[in-house]
Amino acid sequence: MDLWQTLAATDKTVVMYGMGNGADKILTVCEQYGIEVKEFFASDDFVRGQQFHGKTVRCFSDVCEQYGADNLVVLVSFASS
């Protein structure tokens, strides 16, 4: 099983750290595999209530509190150019 199949089959909550064109590219592949990215988060100093793909960008501690740190799969994404 490859990464995308593993993510599609996981019972854990998939979240993404980062925004930008790297995140856009990863989200495109996630959509192709039916992988739902539930939340986006950024560094605490960067979180200002901004939106990314229709969701409010949150800080990691809030995401952990809501879903439980042991129940997360974190996709790391940054700008690719």
PyMOL CGO cylinders between C-alpha atoms (Angstrom):
from pymol import cmd
from pymol.cgo import CYLINDER

trace = [
    CYLINDER, 0.00, 0.00, 0.00, 1.36, 3.45, -0.84, 0.3, 1, 1, 1, 1, 1, 1,
    CYLINDER, 1.36, 3.45, -0.84, 1.10, 6.66, 1.18, 0.3, 1, 1, 1, 1, 1, 1,
    CYLINDER, 1.10, 6.66, 1.18, -2.13, 7.85, -0.43, 0.3, 1, 1, 1, 1, 1, 1,
    CYLINDER, -2.13, 7.85, -0.43, -3.88, 4.50, 0.01, 0.3, 1, 1, 1, 1, 1, 1,
    CYLINDER, -3.88, 4.50, 0.01, -2.74, 4.41, 3.64, 0.3, 1, 1, 1, 1, 1, 1,
    CYLINDER, -2.74, 4.41, 3.64, -4.13, 7.90, 4.24, 0.3, 1, 1, 1, 1, 1, 1,
    CYLINDER, -4.13, 7.90, 4.24, -7.41, 7.02, 2.53, 0.3, 1, 1, 1, 1, 1, 1,
    CYLINDER, -7.41, 7.02, 2.53, -7.79, 3.99, 4.81, 0.3, 1, 1, 1, 1, 1, 1,
    CYLINDER, -7.79, 3.99, 4.81, -6.81, 5.59, 8.12, 0.3, 1, 1, 1, 1, 1, 1,
    CYLINDER, -6.81, 5.59, 8.12, -9.31, 6.10, 10.92, 0.3, 1, 1, 1, 1, 1, 1,
    CYLINDER, -9.31, 6.10, 10.92, -7.25, 9.01, 12.22, 0.3, 1, 1, 1, 1, 1, 1,
    CYLINDER, -7.25, 9.01, 12.22, -8.05, 12.65, 11.52, 0.3, 1, 1, 1, 1, 1, 1,
    CYLINDER, -8.05, 12.65, 11.52, -5.98, 14.07, 8.67, 0.3, 1, 1, 1, 1, 1, 1,
    CYLINDER, -5.98, 14.07, 8.67, -4.83, 17.67, 9.19, 0.3, 1, 1, 1, 1, 1, 1,
    CYLINDER, -4.83, 17.67, 9.19, -2.40, 19.87, 7.30, 0.3, 1, 1, 1, 1, 1, 1,
    CYLINDER, -2.40, 19.87, 7.30, 0.37, 22.16, 8.53, 0.3, 1, 1, 1, 1, 1, 1,
    CYLINDER, 0.37, 22.16, 8.53, 0.97, 24.98, 6.12, 0.3, 1, 1, 1, 1, 1, 1,
    CYLINDER, 0.97, 24.98, 6.12, -0.72, 26.79, 3.28, 0.3, 1, 1, 1, 1, 1, 1,
    CYLINDER, -0.72, 26.79, 3.28, 0.23, 27.96, -0.15, 0.3, 1, 1, 1, 1, 1, 1,
    CYLINDER, 0.23, 27.96, -0.15, 0.86, 26.25, -3.46, 0.3, 1, 1, 1, 1, 1, 1,
    CYLINDER, 0.86, 26.25, -3.46, 2.47, 23.20, -1.85, 0.3, 1, 1, 1, 1, 1, 1,
    CYLINDER, 2.47, 23.20, -1.85, -0.68, 22.64, 0.19, 0.3, 1, 1, 1, 1, 1, 1,
    CYLINDER, -0.68, 22.64, 0.19, -2.80, 23.18, -2.92, 0.3, 1, 1, 1, 1, 1, 1,
    CYLINDER, -2.80, 23.18, -2.92, -0.89, 20.42, -4.71, 0.3, 1, 1, 1, 1, 1, 1,
    CYLINDER, -0.89, 20.42, -4.71, -1.24, 17.99, -1.80, 0.3, 1, 1, 1, 1, 1, 1,
    CYLINDER, -1.24, 17.99, -1.80, -4.96, 18.77, -1.51, 0.3, 1, 1, 1, 1, 1, 1,
    CYLINDER, -4.96, 18.77, -1.51, -5.45, 17.97, -5.19, 0.3, 1, 1, 1, 1, 1, 1,
    CYLINDER, -5.45, 17.97, -5.19, -4.00, 14.50, -4.67, 0.3, 1, 1, 1, 1, 1, 1,
    CYLINDER, -4.00, 14.50, -4.67, -6.00, 14.03, -1.46, 0.3, 1, 1, 1, 1, 1, 1,
    CYLINDER, -6.00, 14.03, -1.46, -9.19, 14.78, -3.37, 0.3, 1, 1, 1, 1, 1, 1,
    CYLINDER, -9.19, 14.78, -3.37, -8.26, 12.21, -6.03, 0.3, 1, 1, 1, 1, 1, 1,
    CYLINDER, -8.26, 12.21, -6.03, -7.95, 9.55, -3.31, 0.3, 1, 1, 1, 1, 1, 1,
    CYLINDER, -7.95, 9.55, -3.31, -10.98, 10.65, -1.30, 0.3, 1, 1, 1, 1, 1, 1,
    CYLINDER, -10.98, 10.65, -1.30, -8.87, 11.84, 1.63, 0.3, 1, 1, 1, 1, 1, 1,
    CYLINDER, -8.87, 11.84, 1.63, -10.56, 14.54, 3.71, 0.3, 1, 1, 1, 1, 1, 1,
    CYLINDER, -10.56, 14.54, 3.71, -8.27, 17.10, 5.30, 0.3, 1, 1, 1, 1, 1, 1,
    CYLINDER, -8.27, 17.10, 5.30, -10.29, 18.19, 8.33, 0.3, 1, 1, 1, 1, 1, 1,
    CYLINDER, -10.29, 18.19, 8.33, -8.23, 21.14, 9.52, 0.3, 1, 1, 1, 1, 1, 1,
    CYLINDER, -8.23, 21.14, 9.52, -5.39, 23.45, 8.55, 0.3, 1, 1, 1, 1, 1, 1,
    CYLINDER, -5.39, 23.45, 8.55, -3.00, 24.82, 11.11, 0.3, 1, 1, 1, 1, 1, 1,
    CYLINDER, -3.00, 24.82, 11.11, -0.03, 27.15, 11.17, 0.3, 1, 1, 1, 1, 1, 1,
    CYLINDER, -0.03, 27.15, 11.17, 2.56, 28.38, 13.63, 0.3, 1, 1, 1, 1, 1, 1,
    CYLINDER, 2.56, 28.38, 13.63, 0.92, 30.06, 16.60, 0.3, 1, 1, 1, 1, 1, 1,
    CYLINDER, 0.92, 30.06, 16.60, 2.40, 33.47, 15.70, 0.3, 1, 1, 1, 1, 1, 1,
    CYLINDER, 2.40, 33.47, 15.70, 1.03, 33.17, 12.15, 0.3, 1, 1, 1, 1, 1, 1,
    CYLINDER, 1.03, 33.17, 12.15, -2.59, 32.29, 13.03, 0.3, 1, 1, 1, 1, 1, 1,
    CYLINDER, -2.59, 32.29, 13.03, -4.77, 35.38, 12.63, 0.3, 1, 1, 1, 1, 1, 1,
    CYLINDER, -4.77, 35.38, 12.63, -8.16, 33.92, 11.72, 0.3, 1, 1, 1, 1, 1, 1,
    CYLINDER, -8.16, 33.92, 11.72, -7.30, 33.61, 8.03, 0.3, 1, 1, 1, 1, 1, 1,
    CYLINDER, -7.30, 33.61, 8.03, -9.15, 31.17, 5.76, 0.3, 1, 1, 1, 1, 1, 1,
    CYLINDER, -9.15, 31.17, 5.76, -7.64, 28.46, 3.55, 0.3, 1, 1, 1, 1, 1, 1,
    CYLINDER, -7.64, 28.46, 3.55, -9.84, 26.36, 1.27, 0.3, 1, 1, 1, 1, 1, 1,
    CYLINDER, -9.84, 26.36, 1.27, -12.91, 27.53, 3.16, 0.3, 1, 1, 1, 1, 1, 1,
    CYLINDER, -12.91, 27.53, 3.16, -11.63, 26.60, 6.62, 0.3, 1, 1, 1, 1, 1, 1,
    CYLINDER, -11.63, 26.60, 6.62, -10.29, 28.80, 9.38, 0.3, 1, 1, 1, 1, 1, 1,
    CYLINDER, -10.29, 28.80, 9.38, -6.58, 28.24, 9.96, 0.3, 1, 1, 1, 1, 1, 1,
    CYLINDER, -6.58, 28.24, 9.96, -6.04, 27.19, 13.56, 0.3, 1, 1, 1, 1, 1, 1,
    CYLINDER, -6.04, 27.19, 13.56, -3.14, 26.69, 15.93, 0.3, 1, 1, 1, 1, 1, 1,
    CYLINDER, -3.14, 26.69, 15.93, -1.90, 23.16, 16.58, 0.3, 1, 1, 1, 1, 1, 1,
    CYLINDER, -1.90, 23.16, 16.58, -2.86, 23.11, 20.25, 0.3, 1, 1, 1, 1, 1, 1,
    CYLINDER, -2.86, 23.11, 20.25, -6.51, 23.81, 19.34, 0.3, 1, 1, 1, 1, 1, 1,
    CYLINDER, -6.51, 23.81, 19.34, -6.51, 21.01, 16.77, 0.3, 1, 1, 1, 1, 1, 1,
    CYLINDER, -6.51, 21.01, 16.77, -4.97, 18.61, 19.31, 0.3, 1, 1, 1, 1, 1, 1,
    CYLINDER, -4.97, 18.61, 19.31, -7.53, 19.60, 21.92, 0.3, 1, 1, 1, 1, 1, 1,
    CYLINDER, -7.53, 19.60, 21.92, -10.42, 18.95, 19.54, 0.3, 1, 1, 1, 1, 1, 1,
    CYLINDER, -10.42, 18.95, 19.54, -9.27, 15.63, 18.02, 0.3, 1, 1, 1, 1, 1, 1,
    CYLINDER, -9.27, 15.63, 18.02, -6.59, 14.34, 20.39, 0.3, 1, 1, 1, 1, 1, 1,
    CYLINDER, -6.59, 14.34, 20.39, -2.90, 14.38, 19.45, 0.3, 1, 1, 1, 1, 1, 1,
    CYLINDER, -2.90, 14.38, 19.45, -2.78, 10.58, 19.20, 0.3, 1, 1, 1, 1, 1, 1,
    CYLINDER, -2.78, 10.58, 19.20, -5.63, 10.64, 16.69, 0.3, 1, 1, 1, 1, 1, 1,
    CYLINDER, -5.63, 10.64, 16.69, -3.95, 12.91, 14.12, 0.3, 1, 1, 1, 1, 1, 1,
    CYLINDER, -3.95, 12.91, 14.12, -2.08, 12.38, 10.89, 0.3, 1, 1, 1, 1, 1, 1,
    CYLINDER, -2.08, 12.38, 10.89, -0.25, 15.61, 10.02, 0.3, 1, 1, 1, 1, 1, 1,
    CYLINDER, -0.25, 15.61, 10.02, 0.56, 16.40, 6.41, 0.3, 1, 1, 1, 1, 1, 1,
    CYLINDER, 0.56, 16.40, 6.41, 3.36, 18.97, 6.21, 0.3, 1, 1, 1, 1, 1, 1,
    CYLINDER, 3.36, 18.97, 6.21, 3.06, 21.40, 3.32, 0.3, 1, 1, 1, 1, 1, 1,
    CYLINDER, 3.06, 21.40, 3.32, 4.92, 24.51, 2.34, 0.3, 1, 1, 1, 1, 1, 1,
    CYLINDER, 4.92, 24.51, 2.34, 5.16, 26.64, -0.74, 0.3, 1, 1, 1, 1, 1, 1,
    CYLINDER, 5.16, 26.64, -0.74, 6.95, 24.79, -3.51, 0.3, 1, 1, 1, 1, 1, 1,
    CYLINDER, 6.95, 24.79, -3.51, 8.25, 27.90, -5.26, 0.3, 1, 1, 1, 1, 1, 1,
]
cmd.load_cgo(trace, "trace")
